[in-house]
Amino acid sequence: MRILILGGDGYLGWPQALYLSQQGHEVAVFDNLARRQFDLKHGFDSLIPIRTLHQRTARWTELTGKQITHYHGSTTEFEPLARAFQDFQPEAVVHFAEQRAAPCSMIDREHAVYTQHNNVIGTLNVLYAIKDFAPSCHLVKLGTMGEYGTPNIDIEEGFIEIHHNGRSDVLPFPKQPGSFYHLSKVHDSHNIMFCCKIWGLRSTDLNQGIVYGADTYQTSMNPDLATRFDYDQIYGTALNRFCAQAAVGFPLTVYGSGGQTRGYINIKDTVRCIELAIDSQPAEGEYRVFNQITEWFSVNDLAERVQRIGNGLGLDVQIDSIPNPRVEAEQHYYNAVHTKLLDLGLEPHLLDDGEIDHLISTALKHKDRIDPRLITPTVNWRHTENQVENTPEAVMAK
């Protein structure tokens, strides 16, 4: 198939491009390199060195003989997006091209507006591009489990049967997002569902859990193919962040009581889930939702496992409970249904000690690239009007 990956230079988009290319698909990536620009502006960097997109694709062709086409542009600008659709004529579109961090969306008004404009308007442009130039194309959209929040009932896969005053209906599962980023994903889901209904588009909305891991089988083939590894307090997800903190002797930053429980998934399973979604194309006009997780953990669960394994490697790993900068339940019920991808054939890579050992060892290998000033959280959900630019200098000042 011809598969266009929006956001194909990112942490997940790049490994996805390699995986699908190796599977024999004709792959193109569309990206405006905004994530790289964020690093340049704010003084951040990937723990693992990453090459430019041109260097990456050249190395992939050299190693495999397979070509990956790339288009430069933002989904918020319709003209470059339209040109990519008209030129490539995708049969499937994988949409990663969004600002993906809740803390980034909560820094201040500017970052909240950027997040919602980039994500919501960008997705709306994608929907129009599909309607106008590739109406039979299958949109595979990366949503988030954070759309659901932490309700005191089981989380279903997208929809729930409601019985009220003697009548019944199947409705979208109630959404309780916890940040302006998560809200943008809710708006995306509503827009996609609406466009499937009115235009007969077909889409799979993947409500993905927190992704961990440093590599896939494809990115491990050569250092030039590496994907990024974020360890900072804005883009670093809990397990990756903890492993980097352990490597440099920084106490693991547990927010509040640490009972916050979320769904997780290995990056190797992420790329496989996308393939499974593409291979099981929905019907015309069908909007479906898969919960893309394999297991769940509390923050304390992860911190204690990193501490145990890190100490086994000879490190002195400490855990530090700090005031929670977020507005969230720290103790809550969590049980999420996630059967649809398993039914399609997903064989999960569940989190084991070997994976955590590998992540810590990777962080130790690159520990000279870790800037401890970027670890302590500076973005407070309650007082966004008082936030400062999150540069290393600002962090030091605080």
N, C-alpha and C positions, 0 to 999 in steps of 0.2 A: 504494500500500500504506500501511497504518498502521505507522509505524516508531517505536519507542521507543528513545531514545538515553540510556543510563545514563552519567552523567558528562558531560552535554551542555553544561556551562559551561566545560569545560577547553580546554587548548591544541589538542587534536584534536577533542574532542567538539563544540565550538561550530562550527568550520568544517564539520564533518560534517553538523550540523543544517541549516545554510544550504544546503549543496550538495544534500542530499536534498530539502529543501523546494523549491528552485528546479527540481528535476527533476520536481516535481509530486506528490510523496508527501505524505501527512498525517503531520507530524512532531511528536513530543512529547519533551521532555527531562526527565530525572529527575536531580537533583543536590542535595547537601547543602552545597555551597559550601565544602568542607573545604580546597580548595587556596587559596582566598582567605583563610581563617582562618589557614593556615600562614604566609602573608605577614605578616598582622597581628601574629601572635605572635612571629615571628622577625626582623621588620624587613626583609623582602624586598619586592620589587615587580617588576612586569613592566616591561621596557625600554620597550615601547609601551604607552601608557595604554589601559586597557580599561574599558568601561562595566559597570554592573551588568547582571545577566541580564534584569531587567525593561526597562531602557533598550535593551538590544540587541534584544530581541524586538519592542519597540514600533517601533524604527527599521526593522527588517526588514519589518514589516507596512506601515509608511508608504511604503517604497520599492517593495515588490513586491505588496502586497495579500494576501500569504500569511500565515497564522497559524502560530505555533509555540507549542504548549501547554507549560507547564512545571509540574512537580510537585516539591515540596521533600521530601527525605528521604534517608536513608542505606540502602544495600543491606544493612547489618548489622542493620537493624530491619525485620522482616518485614511488620509491619502497613502502614506507608506504601507499601512496595513492592507489597504485595498490592492496596491501594486503587488504585494507578496502573494495575496490570494489569487489574483489574476494570473500571475506568472507561474506559481507552483501548482495551483489547482489541487489543494489537499483533499484527501478522502477522510482524514481524521485530523483533528486539531487538539493538541494537549496544551492546556492553558495554565502556565506557571507564572505569567507575567504580572505579578502583583507585589506590592510592598507587603512583606510577609511577617513583620514583627509587631506584636502588641505593644511592647515598650516604645518603639519608634512612634507609633500612632498617638501615644499619650504624652510625648515630650511637651508639646505646646499646641496652640491653635494652628500654626503653620504646618506642623507635621500631621495633625489630625485631618486638616483639609487636603493636604497632599495625598495621604493614604486613601481617603474616600474618593477623591477625584481620580487618582490613578487607577484604583481598583474597580470602582463602580462604572465610571465613564469608559474605562478601557474595556471592560467586559461587554458593555452595551455596544461599543464599536465592533467588537468581535462578533457579536450576535448579528449585527447588520451586515458585516462582511460575509458571514456564512449565508445569510438570506439572499444577498445580492449576487454572490459569486460562486458559492458552493453549497446550494441548498440541501443536497443529500449528505453533506459532510457530517460526521459524528463529532460533537464537541465533548471532550473529556476534561472536566473542570476540576481543579484542585480546590476544594472547600476546606473546612476545618471542623473537627469535633467541638471546637470552642463555640460554634454556633448554638449548641444545645445548652451550654452552661453546665450546672450541676444540679439537676432537678432531683427531687426526692422520690423518683420513680425510675424504672428501667428506661434507658434510652433506646428507642427503636431505630430502625434504619430509614430515616427520612420522614416516615409517615406513621400515624397512630390512629387506631379506630376509636372514635368518640361516641359514647352513648349519652344523650342529653334529652331530658323531658320526653322520653319515649321514642326518640328518633336516633338514628345512627348515621355516621359518615366517616370516611377515611380522610384525614386532614394532615397537612404538614405538621411534623412534631413541633411543639412550642419552642421558640428560640429565646434564650436568655444570655446573649453575648456579653463578654466581660471587658471589652475595649472598643475603641473606634475602629481598630483593625477587624475584630470579630464582627462588628456591626456591618462593615463593608462586605464581608462574606455573606451575611444574611441578605443584604440588598442584592448581591449577585445571584443568590439562589432564587429569589423571587423573580428577578428579571429573566433568568434562564427558563424557569418553569412557565412564565407567561409567554415567552417567545416560542417555546415548544407548542403551547396551546394554540396560539394565533397563527403561526406560520408553518406549523408542521415540522419544526426542527427536531432533531434527535440529540439527546444529551445524557451523559452520565456525570452526576455530581458526586465527587469522592470526598466525603468528610474525613479528612486525614487526621490522624493523631500526631503527636510530637515525634519527629524523626530523629533518630540517633545513628551514629556510624560515621566513619571517615572515608570509606571507599566501597566500590562495587567490584565485581570481577573484571569489568572493563577498565575502570579507572586505575586498577592495580597493574595493568599491563605495562605502563611506562610512567615515570614521574611527570612527564609533560601532559598527561591525561588526568591528573589529579583534580578533584573537585575541592571546593573551599571547605574549611573547617573553622567555624565561628566559635569563639570562646568568651566573647565579651558579654556585658550585661544587656545589650540591646538585641543582638541577633543570636547569641549563643543559647542553644536549648539545654535543658537541665543536665542531662547526662554528659553530653560533650563538654559543657562548661565545668562540671565537677571534675572530670578527668584532667582537664587542663589546670585547674586550681590545685589538684593533688600533686601534679608534676612540679609546680613551682613553690610548694609549701604554703599556699594561700588557704586559710580555713574555708571549708565548703560553705557557701552562702545559702543557708536554708532560710526561706522567707517565713517568718512567723513560726507557728507550731509545727509546720512541715507535713500536715495531714492532707494537703491538696493532692488529689488523685486524678490522673489523666491517662488517656490511652496513648500507647507508644507503638512505634513500628521501626524496624530496621530498614536502612536505606536500600538494602538489597531487595527487600520485599516491596518497597515503594515502586521501583522500576518494573517489577513483575506485575504488580497490581494494575498499572497503567496498561500493560500489554493484555492482561485478562479482560479489562474493560473494553479495549479496542476490538478484541477478537469476538466479543459477545455483543454485537451492535444492537442498540435498541430499535424499536419500530419507529416509523415516521410519526412524529408528534409525541413521542414518549419521553418523559422526564423521569429519570430514576436516580436513586440515591444509594450509595454503598458507604458503610462505615469502614474506613480504611485504617484499622488498627489490628494488632495481634494479641496484645495483653495490656494490663494497666498496672501502674505503680504509684505510690505516694512519693512526694519529695523525700521524706525520711527513708523510705525503702531504698531509693537510689543512693542517697548520701551514705547510708550505712554499708551498702555493698561496695561503693567506691572506697570507703575508708578501710574495709576489711581487705580488699584486694590490693590497694595501695600499700598498706602496712606490710602485706606479704611480699611486696617488691622492695621492701626496705625503706619505704617513705614514712614520714611521721605525719599522717593525715588527721587533721582536726576538723570538727564540725562546729560551725558557729551559727546559732539562731539569731537572726537580725530582724528588726521591725519590718513587717511586710509592707513594701511600697505599693502593693496592689490592693484593690478592693475585691475580695473574694472570700468564699467560705474556706476556712482552714481545716474543718472537720465536716465531712459530708458523706452521703451515700453515693456510690458510683457503680453502676452495672450497665454496660453498653452491649447491645446486640451487634454482632459482626460476623454474620454467617454467609452473606452473599458472595464475597470473594473466595471464601473457603469452598463454597459449593462450586465455584468456577475452576477450582484446582490450585488455589494458593497453598503452598507448603511453607509455613512460616519459619523464619530464622528467629527463634525465641532468644531473649537475652540470657546469656550465660556468663560465667566467670571469664571465659576465654575472650569474649568480646570486650568486656571492661578492661581486662589486661591489655588487649591490643590497643584500645583507645588511650590508656594511660601511657603505654610504651610509645605510641605515636606522639603524644604530647611531650614526653621526655626527649624524644629525638629532636624536636623543634622548640624546646623550652626557651631558647634564646630569642625567639620571636614573640614570646608572651609578654605583654605589657600589663603588669599588675594594676596599673592605674585605671584600666578599662573594665575591671571586674566588679567593683562595688557599685550597686545600683544607685543611680542619681535621678531616675524618673519616678516621681510620686504621683499615683493616680488621683490623689485627693487635692493636690496643689499644683496642677499643671501650669497655672498662670505664673508661678514662681520659678519655672524651670529656666536653666541657662543652656547655652550650646554645649553639647556633650563632647567637647574636645578633651584631650589629655590635660591641657592647661586648666580647663574648667573643673575637671575631676580633682586635680591637685588642689585647686583653690578651695573646694568644698571640704 
